[in-house]
Amino acid sequence: MTNRQIVVANLPQAVLGPEHFELQDTPMPVPQDGEVLLRTILMSIDAANRSWMQGATYRDAVHAGDPMPTYSICEVMESKSPHLAPGDIVAAESVWADHVTRPAHKLQKLPKVQPLSHLLSVYGIAGKTAFHGLLQIGQPLAGETIVVSAAAGSVGGYVGQIGKALGCRVVGIAGGPEKCAFVTDELGFDACVDYRAGGVFKALSNACPDGVDVYFDNVGGDILETTLALMNERGRVACCGAISQYDTPNPTGPRNLPGVVVVKRLRMEGFIVMDFARDDAKATRALQAWVAQGKIKVTEDIVEGLENAPQALIGLLHGDNTGKRMVRVGADP
């Protein structure tokens, strides 16, 4: 019996394309003592996947020939560990593949939430990233103005909805009139600026007449530079990602650093979701309450089939997703 996996055929020097991936048939992995055999159900697709191809970050760099790393929701099919049994649902640091083996002690057993996709979106990476980044770093107060870039994306949409639940004015930045309409009409943001229409500084200034108190940055580059210029004194910037910089050989940074940070006494802090894992239970309780109250709508963008994972990532980098993007490899049990 064979197993499918997708490897990085060669590292991109510029824009990521299908030619950088290869679908391979490999022998079915066999678990050793202390390991389990996992069936992949859902794989998270994130802009960070692309950044790993540029070199070491908070994890090891991805090299040519490596299976593409991912975060997955999986079912235990065979266990050689007393800690997990067949049928258990787990979260795994995995790769793009139908099946993998992993040490049981490195897996997180998950509740059987239905649908399981919610464990990757609102109660998973996306929702927890939004919750921790906004509350721990942004520290918004009711009545303040929050700006969120990539507002129609997997994290940005939850950031804005949490901000509204906390009593803040929330302004999104997204690409195209359809996405901006989704952000305001469906997610309940107070306003949304279309960065593709040009004139971002003027449009954002008009949408934030009292300035910006908290900026949740997912894109970096020019948008970060523009928003920094509109921050109020002692504003807070949560740096979550820099998607505008991942797919170019010539990344750019804000030209108003460090001056604007000093003059306005801003606080900027980068983070990844694992930094606040100790508070995950708190995040889940709050997110569940907001969902139950109708204050958070769950938005998911599910691509079917392992073979479509490369295009799912390429499309994400071009902004063609609405909500949390993931790839379904297998059915929920």
C-alpha positions in Angstrom: 0.0 0.0 0.0 1.4 3.4 -1.0 1.0 6.8 0.6 0.9 10.2 -1.2 2.9 13.2 -0.1 3.8 16.5 -1.6 7.5 17.7 -1.5 9.1 21.0 -2.3 10.7 20.2 -5.7 12.8 23.3 -5.7 12.9 26.5 -3.6 11.3 29.6 -5.3 13.5 32.6 -5.9 10.5 34.9 -6.5 6.8 34.1 -6.9 5.7 30.7 -5.8 4.2 28.4 -8.5 3.0 24.9 -9.1 6.4 24.0 -10.5 7.9 24.3 -7.0 6.0 21.2 -5.8 5.9 17.5 -6.6 3.3 14.9 -5.7 5.0 11.6 -4.9 3.9 8.0 -4.0 5.9 6.7 -1.1 5.6 3.5 1.1 3.0 3.6 3.8 4.7 4.7 7.0 4.9 2.2 9.8 4.8 3.3 13.5 7.6 2.3 15.8 7.4 2.0 19.6 5.9 5.2 21.1 4.5 6.3 17.7 1.1 6.4 16.0 0.0 6.1 12.4 -2.1 9.1 11.5 -4.7 9.7 8.8 -4.7 13.3 7.7 -8.2 14.9 7.8 -7.5 18.6 7.4 -4.3 20.6 6.7 -3.9 24.3 7.6 -2.8 26.6 4.8 -1.0 29.7 6.0 1.2 32.4 4.6 3.8 31.2 7.0 4.2 28.1 4.8 5.8 30.4 2.2 8.0 32.2 4.7 9.5 28.8 5.8 10.9 28.4 2.3 12.9 31.6 2.8 15.1 30.3 5.6 14.9 29.5 9.3 12.2 31.4 11.3 10.7 30.2 14.5 11.1 26.7 12.9 13.7 25.1 10.7 14.0 26.2 7.1 12.3 24.1 4.4 14.8 22.7 1.8 14.3 21.3 -1.6 13.2 17.6 -1.4 11.5 18.1 2.0 7.8 17.2 2.4 5.9 20.4 2.9 5.4 21.0 6.6 1.9 21.9 7.9 -0.3 21.8 11.0 -2.9 19.1 10.6 -6.0 17.6 12.3 -5.6 13.8 12.1 -7.2 10.5 13.2 -5.1 7.9 14.9 -5.3 4.7 12.8 -2.7 2.5 14.6 -1.0 3.1 18.0 2.1 1.8 19.6 1.7 4.1 22.6 -0.4 3.7 25.7 -1.3 7.4 25.5 -3.4 7.3 22.3 -5.8 4.8 20.8 -7.2 4.3 17.3 -10.0 6.7 16.6 -8.5 9.5 18.7 -8.5 12.9 17.0 -5.2 14.8 17.4 -3.4 18.0 16.3 0.0 17.4 14.7 3.0 19.2 13.3 2.9 17.2 10.1 3.5 17.4 6.4 1.4 17.4 3.2 0.6 13.7 3.1 -2.3 11.2 3.3 -0.6 9.4 6.3 2.3 10.1 8.6 3.8 8.6 11.7 4.5 10.8 14.7 5.7 10.3 18.4 2.6 10.2 20.5 4.0 12.6 23.1 4.3 15.3 20.5 0.6 15.2 19.6 -2.3 17.1 21.2 -5.5 15.1 21.7 -8.5 17.1 20.6 -12.2 17.0 21.4 -14.5 15.6 18.7 -16.0 19.0 17.8 -18.3 18.9 14.8 -17.3 19.9 12.2 -13.6 19.2 12.9 -12.8 22.2 10.6 -13.7 24.5 13.5 -10.6 23.2 15.3 -8.5 24.8 12.6 -10.5 28.0 12.3 -12.3 29.7 15.1 -11.1 27.3 17.9 -7.8 26.6 16.3 -4.8 28.5 14.9 -6.9 31.3 13.3 -9.1 32.1 16.3 -6.4 31.7 18.9 -4.0 33.9 17.0 -6.6 36.6 16.7 -7.5 36.3 20.4 -4.0 36.2 21.8 -2.5 38.9 19.5 -5.3 41.4 20.0 -5.8 41.0 23.7 -2.3 40.2 24.9 -0.4 42.7 22.7 -3.1 45.1 21.4 -4.9 45.4 24.8 -7.8 47.3 23.3 -10.3 49.3 25.4 -13.9 49.9 24.6 -14.2 53.0 22.4 -10.8 52.7 20.9 -10.2 52.2 17.2 -8.6 49.0 15.9 -7.3 48.6 12.3 -6.8 45.1 10.9 -5.1 44.3 7.6 -6.0 41.2 5.6 -9.3 41.7 7.2 -11.1 39.1 5.1 -8.5 36.5 5.8 -8.3 33.6 8.3 -7.0 35.7 11.3 -8.1 39.2 10.4 -11.8 38.4 10.3 -11.7 37.1 13.8 -9.6 40.0 15.1 -12.3 42.4 13.9 -15.2 40.5 15.3 -13.5 40.2 18.7 -12.8 43.9 18.6 -16.5 44.6 18.0 -17.4 42.2 20.8 -15.2 44.3 23.1 -16.9 47.6 22.1 -14.3 49.0 19.8 -14.5 50.7 16.4 -13.0 48.3 13.9 -11.7 49.2 10.4 -10.5 46.6 8.0 -8.1 46.7 5.1 -8.8 44.2 2.3 -8.3 43.8 -1.4 -11.2 44.5 -3.7 -14.8 45.7 -3.3 -16.3 42.3 -2.8 -14.0 41.5 0.1 -14.6 44.9 1.7 -18.3 44.4 1.4 -17.9 41.0 3.1 -15.9 42.5 5.9 -18.5 45.2 6.7 -21.8 43.4 5.7 -21.0 39.9 7.0 -18.4 40.3 9.7 -19.8 43.6 11.1 -16.7 45.9 10.8 -17.5 49.6 10.9 -15.6 50.3 7.7 -13.1 48.7 5.3 -10.5 50.2 3.0 -9.8 48.7 -0.4 -6.0 48.9 -0.7 -6.2 47.9 -4.4 -8.2 51.1 -5.2 -5.2 53.3 -4.2 -5.2 56.3 -1.9 -4.9 54.1 1.2 -3.7 56.9 3.5 -6.6 59.2 2.7 -9.2 56.4 2.8 -7.9 55.1 6.1 -7.6 58.5 7.6 -11.3 59.2 6.7 -12.3 55.8 8.2 -10.4 56.6 11.4 -11.2 60.2 12.3 -10.0 59.7 15.8 -6.7 58.0 14.8 -5.7 54.4 15.3 -5.1 53.0 18.8 -4.4 49.4 17.9 -3.1 48.0 14.6 -3.2 44.2 14.0 -0.7 43.8 11.1 -0.8 40.7 8.8 0.9 42.2 5.7 3.9 44.4 6.5 5.3 46.7 3.8 3.5 49.8 2.6 0.3 49.1 4.5 2.2 48.9 7.8 4.0 52.1 6.9 0.8 53.9 6.1 -1.0 52.8 9.3 1.9 53.7 11.5 1.6 57.3 10.3 -2.0 57.4 11.6 -1.4 55.8 15.0 -2.3 57.7 18.1 0.3 58.3 20.9 1.0 55.2 22.9 -0.7 53.0 20.2 0.0 49.3 20.1 0.9 47.3 17.0 0.6 43.5 17.0 2.8 42.1 14.3 1.4 38.8 13.2 2.7 38.4 9.6 4.0 40.0 6.5 2.2 38.4 3.7 3.1 41.2 1.2 6.8 40.4 1.7 6.8 36.6 1.4 6.5 36.2 -2.4 9.0 38.7 -3.6 12.8 38.7 -4.0 12.9 42.4 -3.0 11.0 42.7 0.4 10.5 46.3 1.7 10.0 47.6 5.2 8.4 50.7 6.6 10.5 53.8 5.9 9.1 55.6 9.0 10.8 53.3 11.5 12.1 53.9 14.1 11.2 57.6 14.0 7.4 57.2 14.3 7.7 54.7 17.1 9.8 57.1 19.1 7.8 60.2 18.4 4.5 58.6 19.1 5.8 56.2 21.8 4.3 53.3 20.1 4.8 49.7 21.2 5.3 47.1 18.4 5.6 43.4 19.2 5.8 40.3 17.0 4.3 37.0 18.1 3.3 33.5 17.1 0.3 31.7 18.5 2.4 29.2 20.5 3.7 32.1 22.7 0.5 32.2 24.6 -0.4 28.4 24.7 -0.7 28.7 28.5 -3.9 30.7 27.9 -5.4 28.6 25.1 -8.2 27.3 27.4 -9.2 30.9 28.2 -9.2 31.8 24.5 -11.4 28.8 23.7 -13.9 29.6 26.4 -14.2 33.2 25.2 -14.5 32.3 21.5 -17.1 29.6 22.2 -19.1 32.2 24.2 -18.9 34.8 21.4 -19.9 32.2 18.8 -22.9 31.1 20.9 -24.0 34.7 21.3 -23.8 35.3 17.6 -21.0 37.9 18.0 -18.5 35.8 15.9 -19.4 34.2 12.6 -17.2 31.2 11.6 -15.6 31.7 8.2 -13.9 28.9 6.4 -12.4 28.3 3.0 -12.0 24.6 2.4 -10.1 23.2 -0.7 -10.8 19.6 -1.4 -8.0 17.1 -2.1 -4.3 16.8 -1.1 -3.3 17.3 -4.7 -4.7 20.8 -4.6 -2.7 21.9 -1.6 0.0 23.7 -3.8 -2.7 25.8 -5.6 -4.4 26.5 -2.3 -1.2 28.1 -0.9 -0.4 29.9 -4.1 -4.0 31.3 -4.1 -3.8 32.3 -0.5 -0.7 34.4 -1.2 -2.7 36.2 -3.9 -5.6 36.8 -1.6 -8.2 34.6 -3.2 -9.4 33.2 0.1 -12.2 34.4 2.3 -11.9 33.1 5.9 -9.6 30.4 7.2 -8.1 28.3 4.3 -7.5 24.7 4.8 -7.2 21.5 2.6 -9.5 18.5 3.2 -7.5 15.4 2.7 -9.9 12.9 4.3 -13.4 12.8 5.7 -14.4 13.5 9.3 -14.7 10.1 11.1 
